[in-house]
Amino acid sequence: MDAYTEFRQLFDAGDYQAAADAARRVVELTEAAAGDEPENLQAALMNLAYSQRLAEDYLGAEASYLRVIELVEAKGRPTDPRLARAYAGLANTYYAARRHDIAVPAFETAVGITRRNEGLFSEEQLPMLERLAESLTELGRLEDAQRVQSYRLRVGEKRYGTVDERGIAVRVSVGRWYSRIRAYDPARRMLKEALEELERARAPADIGLVAPLTALAECNRRQLLNPLDPQVYGADAERFA
């Protein structure tokens, strides 16, 4: 417990390298005393892996997450929630290291386990789906990324509705993604629909309108500055304005 307290203090202070060293000590002590409680060792390894990832020790984090996965799978628990978290942590490690080629299958595994545990529309998968779509985009797999984004929209609408702040955040995020891949018309259509629904449900001056408005402005500006679309000025007076 003393070693764990030291780890928490260093982690909360943002000193992730020192926290990783302390977490490694916790792992050593836990392993020596684990006995018939492997869950304690798994938890200690998860803390170590997370600290290593934040300290940008991606190889160390990978090894720690893989060990957690090995321990959980050895128990024959393919739907263990910790297994989903370990795969998500592994995927986020690859994502942070810009290894999108191996991040994608790790995210897909984490999402699959989460759906089996929590249901097809669980909100726990939303952060993973967002990064899965980003990794697919980085790999140039835009059709696959679009399918993931469409599922994000379905989950967001199912969980939060169309005018809840959390649901709007998902729609704005997907709209921004469309504008980044130069699909300006779908981006504008999605963001304008969000704006109209918010205005009807709240008020024309509601603070919630700021996020979709700024996303719409970014979309229009991207198209104006896009060298591949030199005719945009004459094509749409609203976009020019």
Phi, psi and omega per residue, in radians:
M1 nan -0.612 3.090
D2 -1.106 -0.740 3.133
A3 -1.147 -0.687 3.122
Y4 -1.173 -0.695 3.105
T5 -1.061 -0.725 3.094
E6 -1.091 -0.753 3.101
F7 -1.024 -0.824 -3.098
R8 -1.097 -0.687 3.139
Q9 -1.114 -0.770 3.132
L10 -1.192 -0.699 3.140
F11 -1.140 -0.807 -3.128
D12 -1.143 -0.449 3.104
A13 -1.416 -0.125 3.124
G14 1.449 0.182 3.100
D15 -1.597 1.408 -2.944
Y16 -1.270 -0.522 3.105
Q17 -1.171 -0.810 3.097
A18 -1.151 -0.633 3.105
A19 -1.109 -0.664 3.109
A20 -1.121 -0.703 3.097
D21 -1.101 -0.731 3.109
A22 -1.173 -0.681 3.127
A23 -1.130 -0.605 3.104
R24 -1.120 -0.648 3.090
R25 -1.157 -0.678 3.081
V26 -1.077 -0.726 3.121
V27 -1.065 -0.782 -3.124
E28 -1.068 -0.803 -3.131
L29 -1.174 -0.697 -3.137
T30 -1.163 -0.704 -3.137
E31 -1.108 -0.643 -3.137
A32 -1.225 -0.474 -3.071
A33 -1.994 0.159 -2.998
A34 -1.099 -0.780 3.140
G35 1.016 -2.146 -3.106
D36 -1.670 0.351 -3.130
E37 -2.132 1.233 -3.113
P38 -1.144 -0.328 3.116
E39 -1.066 -0.612 3.117
N40 -1.122 -0.705 3.110
L41 -1.169 -0.692 3.098
Q42 -1.063 -0.764 3.139
A43 -1.105 -0.727 3.134
A44 -1.125 -0.704 3.116
L45 -1.171 -0.635 3.092
M46 -1.101 -0.723 3.093
N47 -1.108 -0.717 3.105
L48 -1.100 -0.813 -3.106
A49 -1.089 -0.739 -3.135
Y50 -1.117 -0.740 3.102
S51 -1.112 -0.734 3.126
Q52 -1.096 -0.713 3.137
R53 -1.114 -0.768 3.138
L54 -1.184 -0.472 3.072
A55 -1.463 0.057 3.128
E56 1.146 0.443 2.987
D57 -1.619 1.359 -2.980
Y58 -1.229 -0.622 3.106
L59 -1.150 -0.730 3.102
G60 -1.126 -0.752 3.125
A61 -1.094 -0.722 3.110
E62 -1.017 -0.822 -3.108
A63 -1.097 -0.687 -3.122
S64 -1.198 -0.780 3.122
Y65 -1.112 -0.723 3.140
L66 -1.101 -0.580 3.114
R67 -1.213 -0.683 3.067
V68 -1.059 -0.793 -3.140
I69 -1.036 -0.750 3.134
E70 -1.092 -0.743 -3.123
L71 -1.139 -0.749 -3.115
V72 -1.198 -0.779 -3.107
E73 -1.167 -0.503 3.114
A74 -1.148 -0.403 3.102
K75 -1.465 -0.052 3.127
G76 1.216 0.695 -3.124
R77 -2.098 1.359 -3.058
P78 -1.200 -0.242 3.127
T79 -1.954 0.277 3.124
D80 -1.062 2.224 3.124
P81 -0.981 -0.571 3.123
R82 -1.156 -0.503 3.092
L83 -1.145 -0.719 3.078
A84 -1.092 -0.749 -3.141
R85 -1.154 -0.638 3.132
A86 -1.173 -0.749 3.097
Y87 -1.151 -0.651 3.093
A88 -1.126 -0.737 3.093
G89 -1.108 -0.707 3.092
L90 -1.094 -0.774 3.127
A91 -1.103 -0.732 3.115
N92 -1.150 -0.541 3.069
T93 -1.146 -0.826 3.099
Y94 -1.099 -0.673 3.135
Y95 -1.089 -0.802 3.141
A96 -1.115 -0.574 3.123
A97 -1.466 0.034 3.141
R98 1.090 0.554 3.016
R99 -1.733 1.222 -3.026
H100 -1.178 -0.444 -3.133
D101 -1.110 -0.607 3.113
I102 -1.743 -0.244 3.047
A103 -1.191 -0.674 -3.060
V104 -1.011 -0.953 -3.125
P105 -1.113 -0.548 3.102
A106 -1.182 -0.749 3.072
F107 -1.079 -0.749 -3.121
E108 -1.076 -0.694 3.107
T109 -1.155 -0.773 3.134
A110 -1.073 -0.751 3.124
V111 -1.126 -0.738 -3.134
G112 -1.067 -0.770 3.123
I113 -1.148 -0.721 3.137
T114 -1.082 -0.722 3.124
R115 -1.135 -0.682 3.121
R116 -1.144 -0.607 -3.103
N117 -1.430 -0.783 -2.949
E118 -1.887 -0.200 -3.122
G119 1.896 2.846 -3.046
L120 -1.134 -0.469 -3.055
F121 -2.029 0.575 3.129
S122 -1.233 2.435 -3.129
E123 -1.279 -0.311 -3.130
E124 -1.068 -0.429 -3.088
Q125 -1.481 -0.187 -3.042
L126 -1.035 -0.825 3.106
P127 -1.076 -0.627 3.131
M128 -1.199 -0.709 3.120
L129 -1.101 -0.667 3.137
E130 -1.085 -0.799 -3.118
R131 -1.302 -0.540 3.046
L132 -1.069 -0.774 3.111
A133 -1.099 -0.689 3.132
E134 -1.142 -0.725 3.117
S135 -1.130 -0.742 3.095
L136 -1.079 -0.664 3.100
T137 -1.113 -0.762 3.119
E138 -1.065 -0.525 3.133
L139 -1.494 -0.031 -3.134
G140 1.396 0.220 -3.136
R141 -1.631 1.215 -2.981
L142 -1.211 -0.613 3.126
E143 -1.129 -0.747 3.089
D144 -1.131 -0.718 3.122
A145 -1.095 -0.684 3.135
Q146 -1.122 -0.675 3.099
R147 -1.097 -0.711 3.109
V148 -1.134 -0.742 3.124
Q149 -1.111 -0.683 3.092
S150 -1.081 -0.673 3.113
Y151 -1.204 -0.646 3.053
R152 -0.986 -0.766 3.134
L153 -1.070 -0.751 -3.141
R154 -1.107 -0.761 3.129
V155 -1.110 -0.808 -3.132
G156 -1.055 -0.762 -3.132
E157 -1.193 -0.691 -3.128
K158 -1.151 -0.701 -3.069
R159 -1.444 -0.639 -2.954
Y160 -2.076 -0.245 -3.028
G161 1.479 -2.958 -3.014
T162 -1.718 -0.287 -3.070
V163 -2.137 0.042 3.020
D164 -1.203 2.541 -3.093
E165 -0.983 -0.676 -3.118
R166 -1.209 -0.685 3.084
G167 -1.167 -0.685 3.100
I168 -1.113 -0.678 3.134
A169 -1.053 -0.698 3.105
V170 -1.134 -0.791 -3.119
R171 -1.119 -0.706 3.110
V172 -1.132 -0.728 3.127
S173 -1.058 -0.779 3.135
V174 -1.182 -0.686 3.081
G175 -1.052 -0.738 3.092
R176 -1.106 -0.643 3.113
W177 -1.104 -0.783 3.110
Y178 -1.021 -0.716 -3.133
S179 -1.202 -0.569 3.126
R180 -1.174 -0.568 3.132
I181 -1.594 0.217 3.070
R182 1.190 0.451 2.991
A183 -1.652 1.275 -2.940
Y184 -1.205 -0.702 -3.098
D185 -1.134 -0.838 3.063
P186 -1.055 -0.645 3.123
A187 -1.096 -0.830 -3.129
R188 -1.098 -0.740 -3.111
R189 -1.080 -0.776 -3.131
M190 -1.133 -0.778 -3.091
L191 -1.221 -0.660 3.110
K192 -1.179 -0.652 3.086
E193 -1.101 -0.735 3.101
A194 -1.078 -0.739 3.118
L195 -1.081 -0.805 -3.113
E196 -1.112 -0.731 3.140
E197 -1.170 -0.677 3.099
L198 -1.134 -0.747 -3.132
E199 -1.100 -0.677 3.122
R200 -1.209 -0.662 -3.057
A201 -1.426 -0.470 -3.067
R202 -2.108 -1.779 -3.118
A203 -2.753 2.750 -3.111
P204 -1.103 -0.313 -3.121
A205 -1.978 0.360 -3.126
D206 -1.183 2.467 -3.097
I207 -1.113 -0.417 3.133
G208 -1.135 -0.274 3.135
L209 -1.305 -0.285 -3.024
V210 -1.084 -0.776 -3.073
A211 -1.087 -0.907 3.110
P212 -1.171 -0.529 3.094
L213 -1.130 -0.810 -3.137
T214 -1.184 -0.600 3.075
A215 -1.150 -0.689 3.098
L216 -1.143 -0.713 3.094
A217 -1.084 -0.726 3.118
E218 -1.100 -0.729 3.120
C219 -1.039 -0.851 -3.127
N220 -1.109 -0.716 -3.125
R221 -1.158 -0.706 3.100
R222 -1.018 -0.736 -3.109
Q223 -1.239 -0.658 3.107
L224 -1.069 -0.640 -3.084
L225 -1.605 0.007 -3.087
N226 -1.328 2.017 -3.112
P227 -1.164 -0.245 3.141
L228 -1.461 -0.073 -3.099
D229 -2.275 1.206 -3.045
P230 -1.244 -0.253 -3.088
Q231 -1.611 0.128 -3.004
V232 -1.118 -0.535 -3.073
Y233 -1.080 -0.727 -3.117
G234 -1.533 -0.167 -3.016
A235 -1.440 -0.528 -3.016
D236 -2.641 1.857 -3.095
A237 -1.100 -0.598 -3.133
E238 -1.130 -0.703 3.136
R239 -1.160 -0.684 3.125
F240 -1.099 -0.751 3.113
A241 -1.085 nan nan
